[in-house]
Amino acid sequence: MSISSVHSQKIILSSGDEVIQTKNKLNKTNNKNKNKNKKKHKDVLETKNINKFKNNELFSPSTSSLGSLSSKKRKKKGKVNEKGTGTGTGTGTGTETETDGEEKKLLDTFGVDDEKVLVEVENVHKTYLLGIDGVAALRGVSLKIFQGEMVAIYGTSGGGKTTLLNIMGTIDSCSKGSLKICGTRITGRTPDYELAKLRRDHIGFVFQSFNLLTSLTALENVEMPMILQGKLSRKERKQRARDLLRSVYMDDREKHVPSQLSGGQLQRVTIARSISNNPELLLLDEPTADLDSENTDIVMRMLIELQQNHGITEVMVTHEMALRDYANRVIWLRDGKISKVYTIDEKVRKKKIQKLFERTDKFMNKQENNPLFDKNDPKERRKKKKEKITFNKTEIRNPIDYKQLTNSQRDMKSNDFNHKKILKALQNSKYLDESNKNLKWFYNLKSNDELYKVERRTEKKNNKKKKKKKKKKKNNALDDIKLLDMNNSSTSLGSQNELEI
Ligand SMILES: Nc1ncnc2c1ncn2[C@@H]1O[C@H](COP(=O)(O)OP(=O)(O)OP(=O)(O)O)[C@@H](O)[C@H]1O
């Protein structure tokens, strides 16, 4: 029963002075309620302003999504942000918005510039068909995620975090509501191939359980999405995979298979794979779960670098409260609904990131403490002695053939071999079992024959290009020869004439 209804009952029951007293009380409570509403409205407005611009100094203007803003606008927005400092309740690091039953309002709250909205989730429901009633994992979630933003999703266990992430990654569909991702509106009728294309070209996904293909090396795992995309030549793919591994500080482990890597290293390879197709949106499901603090730091540093240097928008589900301040915004999910939203104060975030970089710099430069450098690893020692290509005994190859080759020949051969091996591994359902279900979905590996088709198509394209180039070269060479011939004949004619004269 509400306060006012309690008082109104009192009015009927009481007489004279009591009525006046109760009326006064009623007025007081009404005023209180009005003030409360005003305050709430003010809070929402403040959040609106703060969100209206996350002018992050850490974004480099050239790469960030905000780079296109004029400096005047940026300054203005920065000011608004500063104004928001300390207005937060509860955390002291930012601004909190209670969204109890106000999902629609929340959706409007983040409305800054619709062109910069990368993900738009509107009143999304998800009910898993289980038993008579089913399980309601999401119950009307609405939110917008902006380009270049890092959003952390926290919440109670079973609150619907993974479900929301999977829906944003289009590896799961919602039961009700609408969704727009990277400019594509997703409905129940959106065909699978379109979703697969969206995933392949615009979204990267880091799964909770790495989901690396066990038979492939780190380099091959990173290369896999590029084969599926079919845009790059073999050489370009290899080079890009190498560059990506270097960017996640894993270039010294490119020939290691997942069983030879630590948890942190596996996660870094997974991240390299997830960004191999240059996604706009990176979805991460507990990327630091089960990692020690050093590896957590390295992974977080990488994610921040990806956001700052490449403008990748990141949405990360996590349980670790210590990671909260690395995000621009924090969303809380409870029982399938958004219960709170925080905007992390830019100053606090910047400080936290600075500390992270200092920390990681320290142990990444120090060889003995460097988690990337394992002194006891015999492979590492061997590598240090002499740069040699080593082969795993379990691999299906004949090392004797390789012994007779020079180093560069070996590299070439091994590249060819690895490439075939990737396709073979992908074709073999053994590697795509239940544990790889999400991976299978994400990369649309349902029909593995498709891979061969894609591969053959790209090979054909490349061969055609090569043939054209060769033809052009040949023609040019022929033209040159003709010209030379003509010159020769004219000079010889000239000399003949001279002689005749
Ligand atoms: N495939 C499924 N079939 C039936 N119910 C499911 C399925 N997947 C998830 N659920 C249910 O949906 C709800 C939300 O699950 P979800 O995995 O999204 O939660 P979560 O917030 O990620 O939890 P956690 O933090 O523990 O990983 C849970 O109650 C869960 O039991």
The ligand as a MOL file (V3000), in Angstrom:
LIG
                    3D

  0  0  0     0  0            999 V3000
M  V30 BEGIN CTAB
M  V30 COUNTS 31 33 0 0 0
M  V30 BEGIN ATOM
M  V30 1 N 20.5850 -23.3590 -23.5410 0
M  V30 2 C 19.8620 -23.0560 -22.4720 0
M  V30 3 N 18.7350 -23.7290 -22.1800 0
M  V30 4 C 17.9850 -23.3910 -21.1290 0
M  V30 5 N 18.2870 -22.4170 -20.2610 0
M  V30 6 C 19.4000 -21.7140 -20.4770 0
M  V30 7 C 20.2510 -21.9860 -21.5980 0
M  V30 8 N 21.2900 -21.1240 -21.5660 0
M  V30 9 C 21.0900 -20.3520 -20.4850 0
M  V30 10 N 19.9690 -20.6940 -19.8370 0
M  V30 11 C 19.4180 -20.0540 -18.6370 0
M  V30 12 O 19.2620 -18.6860 -18.9100 0
M  V30 13 C 19.6080 -17.9120 -17.7830 0
M  V30 14 C 20.6960 -16.9090 -18.1690 0
M  V30 15 O 21.8510 -17.6280 -18.5160 0
M  V30 16 P 23.2230 -16.9010 -18.8990 0
M  V30 17 O 24.2060 -17.9520 -19.2140 0
M  V30 18 O 22.9460 -15.8830 -19.9110 0
M  V30 19 O 23.5600 -16.1930 -17.5130 0
M  V30 20 P 24.9020 -15.4550 -17.0810 0
M  V30 21 O 24.5060 -14.1440 -16.5170 0
M  V30 22 O 25.8880 -15.4360 -18.1780 0
M  V30 23 O 25.3830 -16.4110 -15.9270 0
M  V30 24 P 26.8650 -16.7050 -15.4040 0
M  V30 25 O 27.4040 -15.4080 -14.8920 0
M  V30 26 O 26.6550 -17.6790 -14.2910 0
M  V30 27 O 27.6560 -17.2540 -16.5340 0
M  V30 28 C 20.0550 -18.8860 -16.7090 0
M  V30 29 O 18.9780 -19.0660 -15.8290 0
M  V30 30 C 20.3320 -20.1560 -17.4490 0
M  V30 31 O 20.0260 -21.2630 -16.6610 0
M  V30 END ATOM
M  V30 BEGIN BOND
M  V30 1 1 1 2
M  V30 2 1 2 3
M  V30 3 2 2 7
M  V30 4 2 3 4
M  V30 5 1 4 5
M  V30 6 2 5 6
M  V30 7 1 6 7
M  V30 8 1 6 10
M  V30 9 1 7 8
M  V30 10 2 8 9
M  V30 11 1 9 10
M  V30 12 1 10 11
M  V30 13 1 11 12
M  V30 14 1 11 30
M  V30 15 1 12 13
M  V30 16 1 13 14
M  V30 17 1 13 28
M  V30 18 1 14 15
M  V30 19 1 15 16
M  V30 20 2 16 17
M  V30 21 1 16 18
M  V30 22 1 16 19
M  V30 23 1 19 20
M  V30 24 2 20 21
M  V30 25 1 20 22
M  V30 26 1 20 23
M  V30 27 1 23 24
M  V30 28 2 24 25
M  V30 29 1 24 26
M  V30 30 1 24 27
M  V30 31 1 28 29
M  V30 32 1 28 30
M  V30 33 1 30 31
M  V30 END BOND
M  V30 END CTAB
M  END
